[in-house]
Amino acid sequence: MNAQQQILQKPKLLPVLLLRGYVPESGGGKQLAGSLINLPVEEARKVVKLGIAERADDF
């Protein structure tokens, strides 16, 4: 597998600030409110839409 293929397979992550506790779909245990975490794009969009987190990037 070359470097370009590895880049294509790596999911893009977005930083979000949690407004309440959340267990990421990838596992790893519950993250507490106030935590700044990186989530895959689709999951980040979902938690922002549901009011669980807010965007923490320079958009």
N, C-alpha and C positions, 0 to 999 in steps of 0.2 A: 504494500500500500504506500503510495507516495504522499508527500506533504500536502498537496492540494486535496487529495481525497480525505485526509484526516481533518483538514479545515472544514470541508463540506459536511462531514459527519458530526462535528462538534456543534451542539445547539447554542444559539445565541442567548445570552443571559442578560436580564435587566435588573437593576437594583430597585428594591421596593422597601418602604418603611412600614412595618406592620403596625396597624392601629389596634389590633387585638391578637391573641394567641392564634397560631396557625401551624398545622402539620403539613409540610411540603409533600407533594405527590411522590417525590423521589425517596421519601422516608427521612431518616436521620433524627427523628424525634420532634417534639413540639418546640416551636420558636416563640418566644415571649413577645408581647406587645412592646413596641419601642425598638425592636431589633431591626437592623438594616441587613437584608439578605438578598442574594441574587437568585432569581428564578428564571426558568425558560420563558421565552417571550409569551407563548400562549397562556401559561399558568399565571404569569405576572398580569397579563390583561384581565384574566378572569378574577383574580383576587382584588384588583383595583375596581373593577365593575361591581363586585359584590360588597365593596366598602370595607374589606378586610385590611387593605393596605393602600398606600398612596405612592405614586411614582417618586423615585429618588434620583432621577437622572437629570441631566442638563438639557431638557427638551425645549 
